[in-house]
Amino acid sequence: MEKQWSVVGWIAAAAIVAACRDDDVRRDLPENPSAFVVVTDFETGAFSLLDVESRYAAPNVGLLHSDAVARVRGDRVYVLNRLGADNLTVLDAAAGFRPAYQVSTGPRSNPQDIAFASDAKAYVTRLGERSALVVDPRDGSRLGEVDCSAMADADGFPEMAGAIDAAGRVVLAAQRLDRNDLLRPTGPGALAIVDPETDRIERVVELRGANPYGDMALDADGRLLVAVVGRFGEIDGGIELVDLAAGASLGLAVREETLGGDASSFAVGPDGVLWVVVSEPGFSTAVVRFDPSDGSVRRVAASSGFVHSCVEFVADGVVAVCDRTRSAPGVRLFDAPSGSEMTRAAIPVGLPPWQIRRLPSVPPPTPPPVP
């Protein structure tokens, strides 16, 4: 098994392990947490755990990089520690969210996302490389790479970002940003459709919008939804709809003019309604509900600054929103069918929340024997 460790990776791993030693197990963890929360003030990063039903949160359970994102599969949480740490760290929920392993993604590779083709194969996108890593998610061993250089713009890098598995294929998003111009988009983005049997790109879908950003999602008909933010602060994008079977964009499902700004995060409900965190031109944020059946937009939360960073379904009919209000940051819960808030105030989760992931039902860890 190939494991390339960086110095920063060793420091980060040592910090996490030190925070999660068997003889220092947190006794106040939720018995069955329903949400994993990445928290950060961009100097220090950590993760917290939230029980949505009881509204109980265990803050700052373990350390992460100050710029990290996560994916959940089964009883494991896959954390991408981004630029400066450049590693994949995997936490075992069944073992009290202790680290199962950590592997480097390459110096200054800046990993962005991970998608799973199977229990034995996953793909890690990297903003700082021309290829995506192919790894065995069970132990992090490297299986190969997917060459994405053909999608690059003039600076030679495709800037691979989001990743998702869909219909037996893995879809990787190329942002095509200009490294010589503050990472501004150079033109429309693209999607690489990868065959997991060969680890080769079998088709490239050219998007109509620029800068595919954040999570991608599938609608009820299996079509792909991609937020294309274009240039931040400009009304030039929206959420694009892609027919993966045909390998073609169907255009914007909703425009930024309708939403009121850049779609920095979104989630799709079983009824097809989109919950969207909107970054407005005046550098404030809002949360809106867009119903594609009638085109209606409802603003359910607003702010006077960059406050909202994520939105996620954390239980059936329950939407969680990251609220980074300086004086009282935390997680707010909304009833999805009605759009009304279920919390009177944000649930504190330690450091300001950045991203929320729903956790499957995992039995509580068995505490170590008392000597």
C-alpha angles and dihedrals in degrees: 000000000000115000118170111192125195125208089246089049092055091050092049092047092049091051093050093046091047090053092050106042117151091241091053101048114159107245092192098065117126110264092232111009116202099195137043111208124199107210129188146154088199091254098062127024132196143148130247132194127227133195102206095195096053094029088229118146131190105209128215095358095167139359126262134171114284088247109045140138130189145209127198125218121168111317094338133088115210110207121195107205101199136208112349094027099040099186146114113237119188122204123200111223092191089058097050094276093293116157115272094188144326128215132181119246091202133285111298090354092133101208114217113179146349131220127188124225091179142332088283103042135051137163125225119199118213126198093202098051137062093230141050120237121241111210141170102244091205093071107356096250113158116247100177143286139275112227108227098167093110089071094054125119125222095299090062097244126101093200097225111210128151125040135190138166116233135167095345093312136091119233120206123189123223114203097189098211127177110244089194094054108049092280093292116162116266095202141313118345126235142216125225114210107206127200105220091205093064102017088229130127106251096181140009118212114204111217124217093220129060131241107020102214137190128346123355121213141191124237124220091273094053094254118140123246117204127181108226107190099176108192112357112248094023126099097236109114145031138172113320127209120219129191101214094187091057093036093229141115117245093200130249117338088196130004129225089243088064096044094043098238147350117341099230095168134005142173131197122224124212088255090059094250114142121223107202135187104215124202104207125213091252091061094256126118137223139180116231136181116222118193109199091194092072104006093243121155124201124187107219100171135018139179144188094233143020094303109135118065108162147015127199141164103243099172137005105299094357124112122194122207126195109232113192096181104159096228098044115009122181147107124305123201126214134190104242100209095050101026091227122138117253096194125070091207137004114284106241113240100173112254117030111289118247105171137008127204126188115239125213119236104284123179112246115264118262108247117233116264115271109242 
